[in-house]
Amino acid sequence: MQNREFHFKLCHCFDDCQTFCHAWACQPCRDADTYKSVSVTTYWSLIGIMFFFSSLGVVIGEIVRFCMPEDAHDLGITMHFSNHTAVLVPLAIKGLRAIYLARLRQQLRVKLGGSGNKAAMDCLCYWCCPCCVVNQNARQVDGIQHVSVQCCCSLVRLGQNVSVQQLPCPPVGQVVTLQQPVETKVV
């Protein structure tokens, strides 16, 4: 990470339209793929948690509706209470989701060599524009791995004869080399 920050700017979504389309249309899937790629979490666990957050609002709404007494309908309390519930419950769930995803983004920052002390900013960004955050995360990780996800979810390796200066994002960390296994004979 450059200067402990992401290489790509948060609101430059349209610089890579392929990644933007995935981040906008398939947000949980793109985020899960990014976090799985750097071993922050598994793909299906993040998909499951996103499903949980999206289902939570429906469940809470039904619980509130079920718990209202029958005579509350006559007094007009149901309408007043349900209006507040209709606004506050989705905001609360979106806040919980943003807190959870900000925690994952902190782990991503640390894995990429950055500072993991921007939790409040990450939470605010996930709250206000999650598509931009998902796009930025995906572009950062894809750039490091020298891959690009093209439309319809096909993974394309970027050219191997590209110098590090020409890459959209320079590689981070130590270079891993594979060694031939040494054969040993037991006597």
C-alpha positions as a printed Julia matrix, in Angstrom:
187×3 Matrix{Float64}:
   0.0     0.0     0.0
   1.33    3.43   -0.89
   1.99    5.54    2.19
  -0.16    3.04    4.14
  -3.19    3.98    2.0
  -4.97    2.26   -0.84
  -3.47    2.85   -4.27
  -6.86    3.6    -5.83
  -9.0     6.5    -4.65
 -12.35    5.76   -3.02
 -14.58    7.69   -5.43
 -12.79    6.75   -8.67
 -15.2     3.91   -9.34
 -15.52    4.53  -13.09
 -11.78    4.19  -13.74
 -12.4     0.43  -13.97
 -15.96   -0.12  -15.19
 -15.75   -3.94  -15.04
 -14.94   -3.92  -11.33
 -17.49   -1.18  -10.7
 -20.24   -3.25  -12.34
 -19.42   -6.22  -10.11
 -19.2    -4.03   -6.99
 -22.54   -2.41   -7.77
 -24.57   -5.39   -9.0
 -23.05   -8.2    -6.92
 -21.75   -6.36   -3.88
 -21.69   -9.23   -1.36
 -20.17  -11.64   -3.9
 -17.44   -9.21   -4.98
 -16.61   -8.32   -1.36
 -16.56  -11.99   -0.35
 -14.23  -12.82   -3.24
 -11.86  -10.01   -2.3
 -11.67  -10.94    1.38
 -11.31  -14.63    0.53
  -8.42  -13.85   -1.83
  -6.34  -12.46    1.01
  -7.55  -15.02    3.59
  -9.45  -12.55    5.77
 -12.58  -14.74    5.73
 -14.11  -17.49    3.65
 -16.36  -16.75    0.72
 -19.49  -18.51    1.95
 -19.24  -17.28    5.52
 -19.32  -13.67    4.33
 -22.19  -14.43    1.95
 -24.05  -16.03    4.86
 -23.48  -13.01    7.1
 -24.7   -10.63    4.38
 -27.81  -12.79    3.98
 -28.28  -12.64    7.76
 -28.12   -8.82    7.77
 -30.58   -8.54    4.88
 -33.01  -10.97    6.53
 -32.74   -9.36    9.96
 -34.84   -6.34    8.99
 -37.7    -8.49    7.75
 -37.64  -10.61   10.9
 -37.61   -7.6    13.24
 -40.45   -5.97   11.32
 -42.57   -9.11   11.64
 -41.79   -9.42   15.34
 -42.85   -5.81   15.95
 -46.05   -6.32   13.97
 -46.83   -9.54   15.83
 -46.2    -8.04   19.27
 -48.52   -5.05   18.8
 -51.73   -5.47   20.8
 -55.0    -5.72   18.86
 -56.44   -2.52   20.36
 -53.38   -0.52   19.24
 -54.82   -0.44   15.73
 -57.87    1.49   16.97
 -55.73    4.07   18.79
 -53.46    4.83   15.82
 -50.38    3.67   17.74
 -49.53    1.07   15.13
 -49.12    3.61   12.34
 -46.94    5.92   14.45
 -44.78    3.08   15.79
 -44.44    1.32   12.44
 -43.29    4.54   10.73
 -40.44    4.9    13.21
 -39.65    1.21   12.99
 -39.62    1.35    9.21
 -36.92    4.04    9.35
 -34.86    3.07   12.39
 -34.56   -0.69   11.92
 -32.93   -0.52    8.45
 -30.57    2.22    9.66
 -29.55    0.16   12.68
 -29.0    -2.93   10.55
 -26.99   -0.94    8.02
 -24.88    0.39   10.91
 -24.22   -3.11   12.27
 -23.31   -4.29    8.79
 -20.94   -1.34    8.34
 -19.24   -2.07   11.67
 -18.73   -5.72   10.74
 -17.38   -4.92    7.26
 -15.12   -2.18    8.65
 -13.55   -4.78   10.92
 -12.84   -6.98    7.9
 -11.41   -4.0     6.01
  -9.05   -3.33    8.92
  -7.77   -6.89    8.59
  -7.38   -6.35    4.84
  -5.35   -3.18    5.45
  -3.0    -5.0     7.81
  -2.55   -7.92    5.4
  -1.66   -5.49    2.61
   0.94   -3.72    4.74
  -1.14   -0.73    5.79
  -2.23    0.61    9.11
  -5.25   -0.97   10.74
  -6.25    2.09   12.76
  -8.92    3.63   10.49
 -11.95    1.75   11.79
 -14.19    4.8    12.18
 -13.47    6.03    8.64
 -13.96    2.55    7.18
 -17.26    2.18    9.04
 -18.44    5.57    7.77
 -17.42    4.7     4.2
 -19.21    1.33    4.34
 -22.27    3.12    5.77
 -22.42    5.89    3.15
 -21.16    4.26   -0.04
 -20.48    0.53    0.29
 -20.21    0.15   -3.49
 -17.21    2.5    -3.58
 -15.48    0.64   -0.75
 -16.08   -2.77   -2.35
 -14.73   -1.4    -5.64
 -11.62    0.06   -3.97
 -10.9    -3.18   -2.08
 -11.36   -5.28   -5.21
  -9.13   -3.09   -7.38
  -6.39   -3.08   -4.73
  -6.36   -6.86   -4.29
  -6.76   -7.6    -8.02
  -3.89   -5.21   -8.81
  -1.59   -6.94   -6.35
  -2.49  -10.37   -7.72
  -2.13   -9.19  -11.34
  -5.62  -10.35  -12.24
  -8.8    -8.73  -13.45
 -12.36  -10.0   -13.13
 -14.08   -9.47  -16.46
 -17.75   -9.66  -17.26
 -19.38  -12.48  -16.57
 -17.15  -13.38  -13.65
 -14.2   -14.69  -15.65
 -10.75  -14.23  -14.12
  -8.11  -12.9   -16.5
  -4.4   -12.88  -15.67
  -2.69   -9.67  -16.62
   0.42   -9.88  -18.83
   3.42  -11.59  -17.25
   5.97   -9.44  -19.11
   4.93   -6.25  -17.36
   7.45   -4.37  -15.26
   6.54   -3.49  -11.68
   6.45    0.22  -12.55
   3.78   -0.41  -15.22
   1.42   -2.25  -12.88
  -1.63   -0.44  -11.56
  -0.58   -1.45   -8.06
   2.94   -2.64   -7.15
   3.22   -6.02   -5.42
   3.48   -5.97   -1.64
   5.45   -8.22    0.69
   8.11  -10.81    0.08
   8.45  -12.75   -3.13
   7.58  -16.42   -2.64
   9.65  -18.94   -4.56
   9.04  -22.64   -4.87
  11.89  -25.06   -4.37
  12.14  -28.57   -5.7
  11.51  -31.16   -2.97
  14.64  -32.87   -1.72
  14.52  -36.64   -1.89
  15.82  -38.46    1.12
  16.53  -42.14    1.33
  15.97  -44.03    4.5
  18.54  -46.76    5.06
